[in-house]
Amino acid sequence: MQDLINKLERRQARCGVIGLGYVGLPLALEFARNGFHVTGIDLDERKISAIQAGRSYIVDTRDEEIAEPVKAGKFIATNDFSVIRELDTINICVPTPLRKTKDPDLTYIVAAVDEIKKYLHPGMLVILESTTYPGTTEEVVRPKLEESGLLAGKDFALAFSPERIDPGNGRFNTRNIPKVVGGCTEACTKVAKKLYEASVETVVPVSSTQVAEMVKLLENTFRSVNIGLVNEIALMCSSLKVDVWEVIDAAKTKPFGFMAFYPGPGLGGHCIPIDPFYLSWKAKMNGFDARFIELAGAINESMPRFVVERITDALNRKRKSVNGARVHLLGVAYKEGVNDIRESPALTVMKLLAEKGAILSYSDPYIPKVDEEGFQLESVDLKNGFLGSVDCVVILTAHREVDYDAVVRSAPLIVDTRNALHGCKADNVVRL
Ligand SMILES: NC(=O)c1ccc[n+]([C@@H]2O[C@H](COP(=O)([O-])OP(=O)(O)OC[C@H]3O[C@@H](n4cnc5c(N)ncnc54)[C@H](O)[C@@H]3O)[C@@H](O)[C@H]2O)c1
């Protein structure tokens, strides 16, 4: 392993990243920016062509950030796994979704590890970054890699390092978010730490892969449970006719012991709605019932239905039924400032409204088309007074690019699930 440490110090190590999505692409670029030769491997031909053409497909990454290292020969993308023969390090950043039954789906990790196994060679470092349950690196990845005849901690290094990237966050990125890392052995942690130290400001070593895996799940469970709590407070406030947003704004003036979380139409994205269930599944395997996770999940999943109830009531007050009403959704991405609709609560709200006979349209500056869950819609241009022609506008994602004053002026009725119209007292506005 000393050889690899020396190569990492001299930036002579050849780095590889498997999975060039929201996590893998920024990581690969950060390695390249810091002097390494990086090879990205992905099964998606469109991503490989985009990289070769210097074109970004991620909001936080500009075209030039890809084009420059590609032109300089520092970054290449391929779907050919045999390049692993030539690589010194490999970070696995593939998806970890849930099955319909809410069980972990490790298919992508297993497929990537099966490929690495074919080309694994002595002195190599393998790091899993995909979010997963505690034990995956030791129980799934290690035995598979050791089928090659090489031993982790002896012939090659193996570690887990959770990815904490927050797409759309202008302040924190791959470089300045501290990186937790835990290896199968102390030597594995040491060499993994060396790789990250070259590109990340702070590296936080922990004692094992299981601790590193659990760190990520604690972080995301913390968010899911707190969002579940504040969503329940919002439901309570609604029945008490108290403005939940005003309550949170006042509560957060307390300088200690309180952290503001906000209610909304439900959870979205690939982390918060999914990761806690990786933990509860693993806990169940050990006879433990993760009650907070299940409860928060149930409350958060009930929010789209509550939003539809609010829309129904608001239309009802105007003597209109949802059936036949023209409902325009403002923002469908799972959160503001991102072009990602995966797991977005907007899709569930759309489904529920369509089932009730609403005529749907949407606009989102980040999502030009929705081709999901049987919907085929295109984002509507809000110019030309379009909002004056609908019965109700529902703000589901508070993108900053939207002119909310104009929305309030032109829409007859607005249901605001994000407090995008903070401070607005207009009669046509209904808040969550
Ligand atoms: N997106 C986030 O904000 C975020 C944040 C922290 C952690 N994570 C975690 O990071 C992991 C990756 O998430 P993501 O959002 O980058 O996913 P993504 O879907 O954006 O990217 C994953 C990429 O992996 C590729 N891929 C799938 N199987 C492959 C295989 N066998 N070989 C090569 N490439 C393969 C896909 O084509 C895709 O390009 C997940 O475990 C996720 O939970 C995501």
The ligand as a Tripos MOL2 file, in Angstrom:
@<TRIPOS>MOLECULE
LIG
   44    48     1     0     0
SMALL
NO_CHARGES

@<TRIPOS>ATOM
      1 N1        -27.9380   12.7680   -5.5210 N.am      1 LIG1
      2 C1        -27.6220   13.1240   -4.2950 C.2       1 LIG1
      3 O1        -27.9160   14.2270   -3.8480 O.2       1 LIG1
      4 C2        -26.8690   12.1740   -3.3850 C.ar      1 LIG1
      5 C3        -26.2650   12.6940   -2.2370 C.ar      1 LIG1
      6 C4        -25.5660   11.8460   -1.3880 C.ar      1 LIG1
      7 C5        -25.5170   10.4920   -1.6920 C.ar      1 LIG1
      8 N2        -26.1310    9.9960   -2.8050 N.ar      1 LIG1
      9 C6        -25.9880    8.5600   -3.0640 C.3       1 LIG1
     10 O2        -24.9980    8.3770   -4.0570 O.3       1 LIG1
     11 C7        -25.3080    7.2750   -4.9010 C.3       1 LIG1
     12 C8        -25.3950    7.7360   -6.3400 C.3       1 LIG1
     13 O3        -26.4330    8.6920   -6.4460 O.3       1 LIG1
     14 P1        -26.5880    9.6860   -7.6810 P.3       1 LIG1
     15 O4        -27.6170   10.6800   -7.2790 O.co2     1 LIG1
     16 O5        -25.2590   10.1400   -8.1470 O.co2     1 LIG1
     17 O6        -27.2060    8.6990   -8.7640 O.3       1 LIG1
     18 P2        -27.3780    8.9680  -10.3360 P.3       1 LIG1
     19 O7        -28.5230    8.1310  -10.7710 O.co2     1 LIG1
     20 O8        -27.3940   10.4340  -10.5950 O.co2     1 LIG1
     21 O9        -26.0230    8.4030  -10.9440 O.3       1 LIG1
     22 C9        -25.6800    7.0700  -10.8970 C.3       1 LIG1
     23 C10       -24.9650    6.7130  -12.1880 C.3       1 LIG1
     24 O10       -24.5180    5.3610  -12.0820 O.3       1 LIG1
     25 C11       -24.6540    4.7500  -13.3720 C.3       1 LIG1
     26 N3        -24.6420    3.3070  -13.1910 N.ar      1 LIG1
     27 C12       -25.6190    2.5150  -12.6940 C.ar      1 LIG1
     28 N4        -25.1880    1.2360  -12.6220 N.ar      1 LIG1
     29 C13       -23.9270    1.2160  -13.0890 C.ar      1 LIG1
     30 C14       -22.9520    0.2070  -13.2580 C.ar      1 LIG1
     31 N5        -23.1900   -1.0390  -12.9020 N.pl3     1 LIG1
     32 N6        -21.7670    0.5520  -13.7780 N.ar      1 LIG1
     33 C15       -21.5160    1.8400  -14.1330 C.ar      1 LIG1
     34 N7        -22.3860    2.8400  -13.9780 N.ar      1 LIG1
     35 C16       -23.5740    2.5370  -13.4590 C.ar      1 LIG1
     36 C17       -25.9340    5.3400  -13.9070 C.3       1 LIG1
     37 O11       -25.9930    5.2390  -15.3230 O.3       1 LIG1
     38 C18       -25.8400    6.7950  -13.4230 C.3       1 LIG1
     39 O12       -25.2030    7.6100  -14.3800 O.3       1 LIG1
     40 C19       -26.6070    6.7000   -4.3430 C.3       1 LIG1
     41 O13       -26.2980    5.7000   -3.4250 O.3       1 LIG1
     42 C20       -27.2230    7.8900   -3.6190 C.3       1 LIG1
     43 O14       -28.0880    7.4750   -2.5830 O.3       1 LIG1
     44 C21       -26.7880   10.8210   -3.6660 C.ar      1 LIG1
@<TRIPOS>BOND
     1     1     2 1
     2     2     3 2
     3     2     4 1
     4     4     5 ar
     5     4    44 ar
     6     5     6 ar
     7     6     7 ar
     8     7     8 ar
     9     8     9 1
    10     8    44 ar
    11     9    10 1
    12     9    42 1
    13    10    11 1
    14    11    12 1
    15    11    40 1
    16    12    13 1
    17    13    14 1
    18    14    15 2
    19    14    16 1
    20    14    17 1
    21    17    18 1
    22    18    19 2
    23    18    20 1
    24    18    21 1
    25    21    22 1
    26    22    23 1
    27    23    24 1
    28    23    38 1
    29    24    25 1
    30    25    26 1
    31    25    36 1
    32    26    27 ar
    33    26    35 ar
    34    27    28 ar
    35    28    29 ar
    36    29    30 ar
    37    29    35 ar
    38    30    31 1
    39    30    32 ar
    40    32    33 ar
    41    33    34 ar
    42    34    35 ar
    43    36    37 1
    44    36    38 1
    45    38    39 1
    46    40    41 1
    47    40    42 1
    48    42    43 1
@<TRIPOS>SUBSTRUCTURE
     1 LIG1         1 GROUP 0 **** ****
